[in-house]
Amino acid sequence: MKKTAFLLLFLNLIVLSVSAQTVQNGFHMAGLEEKLFWDFESGFERWTQTGTAFQNQPTWGDNVRMDRVTQISLGGDYWKDLAYPIGHSRNYWIGTNENRPGPESPLGGVQGNEPTGSLLSPAFVLASDYITFLIGGGESRDSLRLELLVKEPRWGQVILDDERYRSVRYATGSNNDLLQRGEWEVREFFGRECRIRITDEARGAWGHINVDDIRFQTCSIFCPLDTAMPSVEVIDKMVLDKKAPVWGWVDLHSHPMSFMGFGSKGLHGSFDGPPEQAFTDCSGAHRAWSPWNPNGNIIRAAAVSQIEDYCEKTPHGKGYHANPNKCFAHYPAFWSTLHAQLWVEWLERAHQGGLSVLVALAVNNELLADALQGDPPFDDMTVANLQTDSLKAIVERHDFMEIAYTPEQLRSIVRQGKLAIILGIETDNIGNYKAGQEVTEGQMISEIHRLYNQGIRYIFPIHLVNNPVGGAAVYEDLFNMANKYATGEPYVVEPAPAESNIAYNLTGGNSGFLGLISLGNADFPKDVLPVKDHYPTYESSPTGHRNVQGLTPLGKIAIREMMRLGMIIDIDHMSEKSANETLEMALQMGEGYPINSGHNGFRKDGIKGTENSRTMEQVEKMVKLGGMMGVGLALGKGGVGPSLDVLLDGQPQKITNSKIENNCSGSGRTFVQNYLFAQEIFGGKNVATGTDANGMVAFPGPRYGENACYQIRKNKEIHAQHVAAQDSASRVTYWGGASGKNAPLAPCETAGHKWDINTDGVAHYGLFPDFFQDLRNSGMSKEDMSRFMHTGEDFAQMWQRCIRVSEWVK
């Protein structure tokens, strides 16, 4: 069969080389030099127009509004005018309803369905068995047509340039703007002079046609012997290109199963099950012992109060309650770092609101599991295996989501209207191997392959402690204890270079709650306690501290093996040296291996941080490599944070156009400063969010009510200014509520309890659609929100590049 295909291709080329010269103003269409001609990247050169339908054509980029393609059942309007990728190829396509001839034209511009006309190709000699194309728009065989015309001097009914042609093949849309892949079998016209014509003679509803990517192939789209042939899949009777872009936002960092980590005494509440089982009373895990709380622990309760010192309230107790008026009175809340904020029904609501891809990471820390006197197992490998296997079973039970193991599967899952889950791991010690242990190259590679075969595709080579791969970022005294617990040694640090913009100094162990809690655990290793001479005295540096440890020789082998397998690598939690060395390795791999930073922020001149956040030099390399940035949502414990004008050093915005003042510290107005800055430095692509849901972090708070502008609450003067700055007209409007700025949004309701983003903030994961509505109400532009809602496609492209470059590593 292959020999036949090659013979046909050879004969085609012979016919082309001879016959093309006999066609006045014609060309041979299989030639590479004509490729752009047939996907409209070079405009309408040599095509002939009539009428006005094609006067603003071709159309540039994603221009079709989402509400023209599909609807979000939750209501609201944050999504309605966003650009929806209908499946065009490359940059330009034909859409006779559109009016966006270039990237400088406004997003969503239309000329309407009233203009009519036609577009006619020059003559050519047909030298293929099949013609394939992308087509969409209205359905009318008489007035909306893509057709093949064959020259017929005696019997042709269509007269063009004093020549007679016969219409032998046609295609029309299906009253859907999505571009579907169609084909004509045309071998009977091989060697004949032909033309292609696009006609729009329709007006009114669906009076337009969309066309792109006309190809001349040796075989059918369902039998792709030709390697240049686009692969297709059939979804809901629509034939779609497998590589067609997908819509939706990606969360690069979440921990659905973290309640199974940390000895099961850290985060309380489960990911699955009915609310009465998922949100039980947390008193046994988080409160002190008493006759009324026999499972409590006074030492652990003291630790919990320290962990949640961001909140001045007591969120512990029952989550679910049979009385709707008492249900969720204690948790979850936006500040509730030790209670589940990611539950399967809330995840489904986020998906309904636009979430298309979720990176789900197994997570653990052996120090906390032991110190909290949790339930075994404590070790990273066993806990991660349990979390991964349990998550697989949960995904299997819920038909709105599916695990993706390849970028092709990701796109297929999203096109089917499901949520694509990417399995990942964020633990301290891969394979339970500890820094200082003898670990062979074979052992490390074997463990990486085991993880890959388990389905892990997203990986953190380093987490909170130094391990055989390399050094961890130094940014919390508590993690110094974790490092000594795991390795037997504390961090070794050095003064950071001034250009690193590091402000953090390690003080020597941790004199707070963990020392107290550890004293109550007889089996806890006493040399880890922050007392006596267990830790060195670290001399403070005006330029901050960073870890002296970079990647180890074994670590470089491990990261290379991850690249060879096409795994997605995240450098968050790496020491500055480890991160820089990983980026340099990636730059040496073929076209460059993508590197991600999935839940982070920035440090630059005037904006200092710890070595865990990204420098501008690191970001520049990430952009070059095609990596992604997940802007963290986690709130700090005070301060208003940098505004966009500060981050941009007074330079004008070039990519974004949203103007949102950071006048409600701790809300979405604070988050969006870093998000828009990230869009600027990434050029408008590959910037998602890393929520760190169920990762013991606080979410953005509300702009109204008693908890408004919560992050700055301790500064009474500034807090009063922020509260006063919130315009009630920009509140999120819900069904049945007072009318406001947005089309009403359906409130999230769980067990009779209704949530309100205005006063609850992002209390849990299901409120992200409400959060996006609040951002739009606050001034987020459709252009900037559109980029965010295309990050699912950005992720697919990044992943594809990982796999493509992995071939070079091999």
SETIFI-236118 format. One record per residue (C-alpha): residue in three letters; x, y, z. Coordinates in pm, whole numbers, plus 50000, padded with zeros to 5 digits. Layout:
AlaXYZ;...
This chain:
Met500005000050000;Lys502865023850079;Lys504435016749738;Thr501165026549570;Ala501015059249762;Phe504605067849674;Leu503965059549306;Leu500925082349299;Leu502905110249459;Phe505685105849200;Leu503195106848911;Asn501565137449065;Leu504835156149064;Ile505445147048697;Val501995159348594;Leu502485191248791;Ser505825199248635;Val504475194948282;Ser500905207048305;Ala501325237848524;Gln503145255748242;Thr500105251548015;Val497795269948255;Gln497885307348205;Asn498525324948541;Gly498235290948710;Phe500495272948956;His501145238049082;Met499435235549417;Ala501435207349575;Gly504585228749570;Leu505855240249909;Glu506215275549779;Glu502435277749749;Lys501575265150098;Leu500765299050246;Phe498565306649950;Trp496055279850047;Asp495785288150417;Phe495435325750351;Glu498555335350544;Ser499605356250244;Gly496175371550193;Phe494255370249864;Glu497095373549618;Arg495875359849282;Trp492355354049412;Thr489515373749255;Gln486865390349470;Thr483335401049386;Gly480925419349612;Thr481765430649967;Ala481675398950180;Phe485465394350162;Gln486535430550184;Asn487795428150545;Gln489345394050495;Pro491215373150581;Thr490485373950954;Trp493355374551203;Gly493535351251502;Asp490825341651748;Asn488075366951688;Val484815347951743;Arg483175356552075;Met482535327452304;Asp478805333752325;Arg478595327651949;Val479895292152000;Thr478735279852339;Gln477285291052670;Ile478405288253032;Ser475435275353225;Leu476425293953543;Gly475455326953384;Gly477415358653443;Asp479125376753158;Tyr482865374753231;Trp483125349352949;Lys480675361152684;Asp482895384452483;Leu486115364452519;Ala487855351252208;Tyr487025314952139;Pro489395293651927;Ile487225279051651;Gly490035257751506;His491645278951237;Ser495145270051117;Arg497965294151197;Asn497075331351198;Tyr494665339550914;Trp491375324550795;Ile488215333550605;Gly485175344250807;Thr482715366050621;Asn481015377450944;Glu484305390051089;Asn486075423351076;Arg489535418551221;Pro492035419950937;Gly495075422551167;Pro496255419951528;Glu495975457551566;Ser492205455751505;Pro489855453251804;Leu489035418451930;Gly485545406851836;Gly485005430451543;Val482315419651294;Gln480995432750965;Gly477795412751004;Asn475955388450780;Glu474585413350528;Pro477585416750289;Thr477645391750003;Gly480165382049739;Ser482545355049617;Leu486235346549621;Leu487715327749325;Ser491125311349303;Pro493225312548986;Ala493235281948764;Phe495375251948854;Val495905216248742;Leu494575191148992;Ala497255166449094;Ser495875149249403;Asp493265123449496;Tyr491765143249783;Ile491185179449875;Thr490655186450244;Phe489665218850411;Leu488325234950726;Ile484785248250701;Gly482225263750934;Gly479515289950951;Gly476025288350811;Glu474435258750637;Ser473105265650289;Arg474105245249986;Asp472785272649758;Ser474215304449910;Leu477115294550138;Arg479505271949952;Leu483085261249918;Glu483195244149580;Leu485515228149328;Leu485025239448968;Val486415218148683;Lys486955232948337;Glu484385218848094;Pro484625237547758;Arg481515221747610;Trp479155214547899;Gly480165237748180;Gln477375259048328;Val479655283248518;Ile481365309348298;Leu484535324448446;Asp486885346548244;Asp485125334847924;Glu485825298748017;Arg483225272448107;Tyr483465253348436;Arg481305227448607;Ser480745226248984;Val481675190749084;Arg482125192349463;Tyr480815215249734;Ala480715219150110;Thr478795241750344;Gly478745248450717;Ser476455233750981;Asn475225265251157;Asn478245263251385;Asp481265286051379;Leu483635257951475;Leu485815248251181;Gln485365211951089;Arg487625191550861;Gly485955182250536;Glu487225164250228;Trp486465157049864;Glu487595125949679;Val488625140349343;Arg490855114549170;Glu488475112948872;Phe489475149048789;Phe493215142548813;Gly495105163548558;Arg492125186248486;Glu492155224148508;Cys490235235348817;Arg489355264749039;Ile488105268149395;Arg485355292749476;Ile484025304949808;Thr480545320049790;Asp478525339950045;Glu475175350749904;Ala473285346450232;Arg471955372950468;Gly470435372250814;Ala471025345851080;Trp474005323450996;Gly474535342850675;His478315337750670;Ile480935311650588;Asn484265302450752;Val487055285650550;Asp490725277750609;Asp493625254050537;Ile492805239650195;Arg495105209850136;Phe495795186049848;Gln496405150949972;Thr497085115749851;Cys494585099550086;Ser491475104650295;Ile491545122150631;Phe490495088750782;Cys493405070450621;Pro496375093850668;Leu499175077050472;Asp500465111850397;Thr502455123250702;Ala501515159350624;Met497845150650666;Pro496065165450967;Ser494815139051211;Val491135141651299;Glu488685128451553;Val484895127351552;Ile483195143351853;Asp479415147651860;Lys479365140351484;Met481835168451419;Val485115160351242;Leu487745181451418;Asp491485184651376;Lys493235167951668;Lys495645197151693;Ala492925223551684;Pro493275247551982;Val491175242252293;Trp489535268152520;Gly489755271852897;Trp492105280453181;Val494685258453344;Asp495585255353710;Leu499255245653720;His499305236754089;Ser496745218954307;His496665191354570;Pro493305173354562;Met494535144654781;Ser496685163555033;Phe494375152955317;Met496115119155283;Gly499535135055338;Phe501275149255647;Gly500145119755857;Ser496505128255775;Lys496555154056054;Gly497455184755854;Leu494715193755609;His491225182755715;Gly488395173955478;Ser488385150355183;Phe488235155554807;Asp485345131854734;Gly482165119254893;Pro478945135855009;Pro479395167655213;Glu478505150955542;Gln481455127255490;Ala483875151655325;Phe483505180155576;Thr483425163755917;Asp484285179856249;Cys488015187556253;Ser488255189156633;Gly490045155856665;Ala492795167256429;His493035204256513;Arg491805210156870;Ala493145201357212;Trp492105170957411;Ser489165174057641;Pro486495150357775;Trp484315163257491;Asn487105159257234;Pro488885126557326;Asn490755124956994;Gly492255159557034;Asn495885167757107;Ile496975198657300;Ile500415200257139;Arg499005196556789;Ala496365222756863;Ala499125247256954;Ala500865239956625;Val497655244456429;Ser497065278456583;Gln500535288956471;Ile500075275856118;Glu496855295256079;Asp498055327356237;Tyr497055345655919;Cys493525344056055;Glu492495360256382;Lys489365338956399;Thr488825302556491;Pro487765283256181;His487855248956349;Gly484835226956412;Lys482185212756183;Gly482175219355814;Tyr478935202355718;His475895206455939;Ala472405192855880;Asn471005227255958;Pro471655249055648;Asn471985279555873;Lys474935263256051;Cys476445245355755;Phe480005256955676;Ala479935281555963;His483485271256056;Tyr485125260655730;Pro486015264455452;Ala486875301155441;Phe489325320555226;Trp491825321555516;Ser491305285055612;Thr494705270555530;Leu494225237055708;His490805228055568;Ala489835214055230;Gln488975240654976;Leu489115216654681;Trp486175192454675;Val484995173254371;Glu481685191754330;Trp483455225154363;Leu485995213554107;Glu483135205253871;Arg481685240153913;Ala485095255353834;His485155233653523;Gln481705245853425;Gly483075280953462;Gly486015275853224;Leu488645253553391;Ser489965229353127;Val493215215353273;Leu494155207553634;Val497645197153742;Ala496975174654043;Leu500055169454258;Ala500705143454525;Val502335161054821;Asn503815152855161;Asn506345163255423;Glu507745137355659;Leu508725162555930;Leu505175175755966;Ala503695140955958;Asp505955130156244;Ala505825162256444;Leu502015164156423;Gln501885128656559;Gly499975118256255;Asp498965084056130;Pro501465063255930;Pro502655060355661;Phe504955090455674;Asp507415083555392;Asp507085103155067;Met506975074154824;Thr504205054554999;Val502105085455062;Ala502505097554702;Asn501535063254569;Leu498415062954786;Gln497405097854673;Thr497985090354305;Asp496135057154306;Ser493235071454507;Leu492925101054271;Lys492805077853972;Ala489895059254131;Ile488045091754204;Val488505104553849;Glu487175071453721;Arg483985076453923;His483215111153788;Asp482485114553418;Phe483185152153399;Met486935146253419;Glu489555123053274;Ile493295118253315;Ala495445129253021;Tyr498765111852965;Thr499615129252637;Pro498875163652490;Glu496735146852226;Gln494605131152498;Leu494395164752674;Arg492925181452365;Ser490515152852304;Ile489285153352665;Val488735190952659;Arg486965189652320;Gln484585164152468;Gly483625189752730;Lys485575173153010;Leu488285184353251;Ala491775170953175;Ile493655159653486;Ile497475158853475;Leu499065136953742;Gly502095151353917;Ile504285148354223;Glu505675174354464;Thr507465155754742;Asp510795161454914;Asn512525128654839;Ile511985111354505;Gly511975074054570;Asn512575081254941;Tyr516205088554850;Lys517745113755089;Ala520625137755044;Gly523785121855180;Gln522695086555094;Glu524475065454836;Val522125065754539;Thr523245050954210;Glu522415064153866;Gly520495032153796;Gln518375035754110;Met517455071654030;Ile516605064353666;Ser514585033953770;Glu512515055054010;Ile511875081853747;His510655054653509;Arg508445040053783;Leu506815073953832;Tyr506335078253460;Asn504785043753425;Gln502485052353715;Gly501175081153504;Ile503145109953656;Arg503745136253389;Tyr504405167753597;Ile507335166753839;Phe509165187554096;Pro512725174454109;Ile513245193354438;His510765204054706;Leu511365216955058;Val514675200355144;Asn517995192354981;Asn517825158554811;Pro520045137754580;Val518965159754286;Gly520125192554439;Gly519565221254677;Ala516205235254786;Ala515225271854807;Val515835287555146;Tyr512815308355243;Glu511375295355570;Asp513065286555901;Leu510675257455942;Phe512085241255628;Asn515555242455781;Met514235218356044;Ala512695197455767;Asn516085196555595;Lys517825184355910;Tyr515065159155975;Ala515485144755625;Thr519245147255577;Gly520765150555924;Glu522205184655832;Pro520845220255835;Tyr520995242755533;Val524335257855439;Val523775292855305;Glu525815321155159;Pro525215358355101;Ala523235361954780;Pro524525384654502;Ala522945419054514;Glu521425413654168;Ser519465383954304;Asn517165408254490;Ile516865385254792;Ala515795400155124;Tyr515325368555332;Asn517865358555599;Leu517865324455765;Thr517925328156146;Gly518845293256261;Gly516245266256313;Asn512745275456421;Ser512065287456772;Gly508305286456736;Phe505575260556741;Leu507445231156591;Gly509935230256873;Leu507035229157117;Ile505155202256931;Ser508265181056888;Leu508885180757263;Gly505555163257302;Asn506605135157070;Ala508925110757246;Asp510045094956919;Phe510915127556748;Pro514685130956678;Lys515905155056942;Asp518775169356737;Val516185184656503;Leu514775206056785;Pro515675243156753;Val517545244257082;Lys521125245257209;Asp523675242156931;His521545221156696;Tyr521725248256430;Pro524495272356337;Thr524275309356400;Tyr523655324156057;Glu525235358056007;Ser522755381955857;Ser523515394755507;Pro522295427955363;Thr521735409655032;Gly519935380055189;His520725342955205;Arg520645316054941;Asn521465278954948;Val525045270454850;Gln523865237754695;Gly523015236054326;Leu522315204954119;Thr524355174454202;Pro525985153553927;Leu523275127353988;Gly520665154953977;Lys521755165253629;Ile521425129053516;Ala517965127253674;Ile516725159153508;Arg518095147953173;Glu516185115253212;Met512985134353294;Met513535153952973;Arg514205122152779;Leu510795109452888;Gly509095142452798;Met508045149653158;Ile506975184953251;Ile509555199653488;Asp508805226653748;Ile511665245853912;Asp509675260454200;His511305252754538;Met514715248554375;Ser517615268654513;Glu518665297254289;Lys521695277354175;Ser519625245954106;Ala517035265753909;Asn519675284053705;Glu521515251853624;Thr518265234753520;Leu517445263653287;Glu520915261953134;Met520515224553075;Ala517175230852906;Leu518695256952675;Gln521155230852547;Met518435206252446;Gly517535209852078;Glu515185239452030;Gly515035242852410;Tyr513185221952668;Pro510265240152837;Ile510665247253207;Asn507735258053428;Ser507325278253745;Gly503825268153844;His502915287354162;Asn505145317054207;Gly505865354254188;Phe508745377154095;Arg511745395354230;Lys513415423654048;Asp515035457354115;Gly512905473654379;Ile510855441954442;Lys512765418554671;Gly511855383454778;Thr513395349454853;Glu515365326654625;Asn512165307054564;Ser510645334654349;Arg511655341253991;Thr514275366153875;Met513865384753549;Glu516835365553403;Gln515145332553487;Val511885344253335;Glu513655355153016;Lys515005319852976;Met511615304353053;Val510035325452779;Lys512725314752532;Leu512175278352625;Gly508385279852588;Gly507725273152957;Met504715284453158;Met504295306453463;Gly501585299753721;Val500995331753916;Gly500415322354279;Leu497165330954453;Ala498415325554806;Leu498135356055028;Gly500895369355246;Lys500455381155602;Gly500435418555542;Gly501155446855306;Val499455458354989;Gly501935443154746;Pro503365459454434;Ser501045475954184;Leu501475470453813;Asp502995504853758;Val505675496554015;Leu506365462653860;Leu506705478753517;Asp509055505753651;Gly506855532453504;Gln507065517853152;Pro503835517052949;Gln501965484352911;Lys502605468352573;Ile500635435752594;Thr497885441352848;Asn495345469352863;Ser493565462853192;Lys493735491553440;Ile493025477953787;Glu494165496854094;Asn495525476354384;Asn493155492654629;Cys491765462154809;Ser494715443454951;Gly494315405854963;Ser491545404254702;Gly491645397354331;Arg492815433154281;Thr496105423554446;Phe496505390754255;Val495915407353921;Gln498955430053957;Asn501355400553938;Tyr499195383353678;Leu499205412853437;Phe502925418253493;Ala503525381853405;Gln501525386153085;Glu503705415952996;Ile507015397953037;Phe505745365752874;Gly504385384552575;Gly500735375752639;Lys501145337752637;Asn501805309352881;Val500655327653195;Ala498195307853404;Thr497545305653775;Gly498875281554034;Thr496195281054301;Asp498045257054537;Ala494545245854638;Asn494615222854943;Gly498255232754980;Met497835250155317;Val497575285055169;Ala495005312655196;Phe492935322954894;Pro492005358554787;Gly489585375355021;Pro486465396554963;Arg486105433154872;Tyr482985438955083;Gly481605429955425;Glu483325424955760;Asn486355407655604;Ala486875432655322;Cys490505440055231;Tyr491535414955497;Gln495225414155420;Ile495775450255528;Arg493395448955826;Lys496095456256086;Asn496955489655929;Lys493795507756030;Glu494345538955821;Ile495145521455493;His492485495155560;Ala489835522155592;Gln490995537555264;His490795504255083;Val487345496355217;Ala486085530855117;Ala487505526754766;Gln485215497454680;Asp482405508954454;Ser479225490054533;Ala478295491654164;Ser481125467454083;Arg479855440154315;Val479185406254157;Thr475465402454090;Tyr473765368954154;Trp470445354854039;Gly467725367754265;Gly469975395054403;Ala470195432254348;Ser470995443153995;Gly474585453853936;Lys477365455553681;Asn477265419953543;Ala474635396953403;Pro473435376453702;Leu475565346853803;Ala474155315053955;Pro475325313254318;Cys477275283054434;Glu475095263354673;Thr476245233754885;Ala473955215755131;Gly471665246055142;His474485270955201;Lys474935298254938;Trp478305314354883;Asp478865350554784;Ile482245361754642;Asn481495397454752;Thr481605388855122;Asp483115353755131;Gly486035358854895;Val487345327054735;Ala486215304855020;His486725273854808;Tyr487615262154457;Gly484055263454326;Leu484085301354353;Phe486685307354084;Pro483985315453823;Asp482755341954068;Phe486345353754114;Phe486695358553736;Gln483435378053732;Asp484815400254008;Leu487975406153803;Arg485885416553501;Asn483775439153720;Ser487005454153855;Gly488245463453508;Met489865432353359;Ser489665436252982;Lys488305410052745;Glu491705408252574;Asp493545400252898;Met490885376053020;Ser490895359252678;Arg494605351852713;Phe493985336353051;Met491175314852912;His493505301652640;Thr496065287752882;Gly494735252452838;Glu495995254552480;Asp499235270552598;Phe499715240452824;Ala499085216052539;Gln501635233852319;Met504185235052600;Trp503715197752661;Gln504015190152289;Arg507305208752283;Cys508545188052580;Ile507845156352384;Arg509305170252062;Val512535180752232;Ser512685147652421;Glu513465131252087;Trp516585152452072;Val517555141652424;Lys517295105452315;
